[in-house]
């Protein structure tokens, strides 16, 4: 899966999840996935706890975080369309 495809799995909508980035089709915050990984949980353990996620969703969360750190100084930019992926500058 390409970076673009992975990033398309992450959404930011001010009316869903209080504007926090989440995995498309779920209400699971990207931060929850990243926190679990930072605590040492394996992707399989996260998926066991959140069965609606798959490995690509875990990769999407990591790709999102990496892109923000590299390109936006940690700031997500909302697109003009609801339910669409965030936009990078």
Buried (B, 14 or more C-beta within 10 A) or exposed (E): EEEEEBBBBBBBBEEEBEEBBBBEEBEBBBBBBBEBBEEEBEBEEBBEEBEEBBEBBBBBBBBBBEBBEEEBEEEBEBBEEEEBBBBBE
